[in-house]
Amino acid sequence: MSTPSTRRLTVAQALVRFLAAQYTERDGQRQRLIGATWGIFGHGNVAGLGQALLEAGEETMPFHQGRNEQSMVHAAVGYARQLNRLSAQAVTTSIGPGATNLVTGAALATINHLPVLLLPGDTFATRPADPVLQQLEHPTEADVSVNDTLRPVSRYFDRVTRPEALIPAALQAMRVLADPVDTGAVTLALPQDVQAEAYDWPEEFFAERVWRVRRPAPDPVELAEAVRAIRAARRPLLVAGGGVHHSEAEAALRALVEATGIPVASTQAGKGSLRHDHPADLGGIGHTGTAVCDDIARTADLIIGVGTRYTDFTTASHTLFQVPDVRFVNLNIAAFDAHKLSARTLVCDARAGLEALTEALAGHRVDEAYEAEYRNGKQRWEQVVRAAYTPADEHAVPTQTQVLGALDTVVGDDDVVINAAGSLPGDLHKLWRARSPRQYHLEYGYSCMGYEIPAAIGVQQAAPGTAVWALVGDGTYLMMPTEIVTAVQEGLPVNLVLVQNHGYASIGGLSESVGGERFGTAYRHRVADGTFTGAPLPVDLAANAASLGMDVIRAKTVRELRDALAAARASDRPTCVYVETDPTSTAPPAEAWWDVPVAETAARPAAVEARATYDREVSARRRHLHPGT
């Protein structure tokens, strides 16, 4: 009887070779599950994963050098989102600060259901000295390390304290990464001594494995109930979430709305599910939504959610859907999300579910008067967009919405526009004219300042030859500009649009609306009374970007800005377009409420007035508790 063949490798060497042999497959298309590994090396991983990556070589596992652990995760998330979650990247860090710096990125990945594999070093499993450098000593739990901070923000977590334990841990990690329901951050904590320990691995561990990404079909009973609800509705509205993109269901959605006339609203993650100029596309919904979309939502008698989590921005903190007997039908691959708002459920893949609905609804169409109503509203909103985009004087300093208008004239249909935080997400959700499924890339599940620049790098890696734009304000830029160096090192021609408005403009406006009087939100010198109300700080962020290796184009007017954006798009170098904006708001106001609590008692008049407004708005909140059947 023959002995099964084995290969003697360290734990880290075995893991790298295992990862290189993992694939996903959907609709007959196969690609690597782990496309590359990001890393910053310290004593916790340099002799383990660092040595293993060097030995394996670029052909086996491509490697990218990062500057900040959090931003490496953001880059990996941008990569995975661009590839519809079918391929991911790994991130390795040392134990200690490097590992704990992963937490924010892990939370972002998990909240947005985007896969990333985290491989932090850990303290010694064998405890040769106690404590070792960067060891967290807990008086009652000796096996706790700083990596345990990753448990609540990971969809799967394991600490590999013995070589043979890597086999089940690695297989479970791949299962979760490839599962559209469970995916998010996956953490395998690797004690530094175990990484370097050799073991006789079965050859089968390194065989190619294909993780098939399922497209579950809707249950026939659930489908029939959903069809009855849609046929009975007079004013249905479909809310497209990120699941439409992840499933590549855009064509199926278009077929459904063209057959039925049902209008489509988009969440931040779902925008671009229909082209902006499709007659049924009403644009963004909720607090940052369009007037036509929110007006229709208030009077809709049936909401059809497709691949959405129904965040507070989408539902206007549960004040948006106001018809007394409004009902919900939720199509979602995750049962957890499908059951929200007491909905009738269709627990299935978005594309499979939309195709089944289109077939089952054959011959059904909404009333012509309803179609005419929302199409007229869409035309009125387009006039609002044009007004926000168009300056009265091209030689004037642009407002923020005019920056978007200038960019709108320059981008191609397949360009990718990335943003995550500040006032830009609201302006983009209301005003941006998405021309393709992947063009609008907003990270708004976690709305993490600092996401944009590293995410642009990940998108550029996933889509070589595509023009990628990271839109950031000065507050976001100062959070995390370090991956500019990585873009320069890798020769990635990402474009950065850096908007200087001297502070946290978004939170400043929010602070004012809730009686906070913009306290602590401006980047200005202190004055005699201790407040930050002096002159703007004398920082030069354009010079900073240049010092990190970017080409920088300064634009002072709308015309100069348009020319600068065109030059950036034509360049094969990482390029920053820097513009100071007119702080005058030309954005349309919020069309729906968002719940940010206001002090119940206060002496300052601004807070007293804000509380009165809050009490009036919150009274419209509803609990949607109708039975789903």
Steps between C-alpha positions, in 0.01 A plus 500: 500500500650832391550789742326824405752749365589800713696821463707646783440875527459761767148602593542829316643332189212252497240775540638703208499195271151406614367850429651499152292193410157635600249612235143622478263414220166655406315460174792296367753779559795408721749731671741492789337543836809669647647719229790648699630569849564839659753524780693707749762292680613507860627238739159332508496396133832580333654157565174320433274639229767740379744217435225283353391766250859557395554128448175451309573787260277743314366239259359296786378788718533862384602735781420868560682718752274724707568798726212471745327185617151645492546635150628163375163354600322787323699426182406133522133591550504731197648215297235251615211736436620577148506124428152437644643312801627215282864575577657638817839590640682407818663741747781404736630706790718458804364445850424811706421839342504350153235245589275742689522746211303242299185539710350799320557345159356169617186671627460677166534171309256310718237774511510525119503119451829517309767227530851556634737251662692634801818322608631683808799367687435405860696451820688173555291187535778325692547793744881480518502831684207665667427775419658548160514830316150636425326230702175603668499354850152418626477400867232233452525399131857412414417396143364844403707710261434833331377301199186416694388854417438362152242243616190726499585648160584170327257257341740218589787501750750232597835495673729232355706382798609167348615429141238233436225740607568707189325247275144532637549871575612582146215303344242673719652837416461437127143381546403824671684727255325338204151491656286798389299481823782460752780691334691785664828521689653162581782486755757226549722610788844341462732484801846595382669179614234278339541680166863387490438142615533221241248220450443213258197617301284266292536583132120515468505820705668677207272367226288752309166561664205674339249674723181534299301815569139391504200670342215359710159527332193636681268266683184447287264589787692818583512591132125457461434721805732769369334495159155536656617798702654669196195443283278646771711812551399829337822689579789254536858622540808281466801583722824375345781429746856380470386141452393589145863580414653210693272258313561671164124532475482837324371356171238295684386812687474697178293223340259498794442877507466525123238225505304636798571874516589476871731791590837445667655680795864439590683479829858626518623145430243439227536819297581418138277192497325686219668763284414849617311576178273195514138624525437286810810611693396748770846529655591486866250431778475619859677780684741557211246412233340692217172689532321281248617181665405602853163635385421167337626311808265693729199400291605147401273219615760228436878514543698229322847486656765322293834437668466780756559513877256791550738727689374811674608719207288288266186504717553857627519348848167325438314820410495464120238236415181672616206324335306346792475152351836497316642150460847367422636220283869436560715305256832423666746213506535554877193400700606743773446795265205352314290494819544869583194727521266200544531429130388221276830331422674367193819346634699449183768635271410843363536408134315172537221669695458790258488264203236289673292808581517623142375167370224470761382858443462460125231735370489713816578871486443796729241760408599748228419794725750372760770467236430850373514638855843364585643575156391862530655515846822359359510775237450767765784356705732504201452877489613512865811301410585732211460804724729353766763401244503817288689811616383849412862595434764251382771729634363480855613275785288182477260376763513133593209406274668686214809285561274201436359670192850552360587136569177391333616658175834317510431142614440215261220250541728241660694731732469425872424780748582418864388675817408408857457790739429869551244703309593345166294179549181705531576710195602197298195294597267783397682627194744253345398363159614138523568360153605144574460244781847547647541875455348609831715361782379638834601332824208607715447199722779625729559839334866480593714810455824397332348220290512675165870511407587139591172375350591673174822298498306176551253589223787588266662163570172324426428702185824596324445764232194643674506864608451508878412814698532537878297799622608632840465810711785639705377329819499158336833562329670575830370174643687269264701625201783251545403257222581771247852366539375152410327628186826664395703188581261271307462741208123518539352809328230570757346846496444692823257793509591688817236750611625754752224648718696549824338252732231241549241667280245222524509471876512879527167526322356214702624659822326822409173320428494325839595801708872426520588830331782340297705453819839342432443438129712767327873485427582845634727667754383553856404852598500676837176342623641151436283419199628382162369801311819669384663498160517172305805287575793568263522144370580415139354160428591523131866533597457205734362282220789606278748414773359145505568463128179606327479736206291794621284740300358800683170640373353830616197541271237276347669520159842420645347211692345347189833525316686352798263204523541428129879514536487263798288250312744503206804449723668166564626622840327530839354850484341733754262779395490749785221756527385741770123529488253778563332398830163626376277197471346439159379153591126437522381455859426163660168361380451275803595496867786324677495436873791666680386557859487853642553599863167478684594786730733787413558867581627609159225615259636302205460172684152590629385579147661184362323288760161637395577397142617159617181433698290590197697276260530199729123489543476369142701184580315175438547141603416281202352198675250368245514123464706394202237257375 
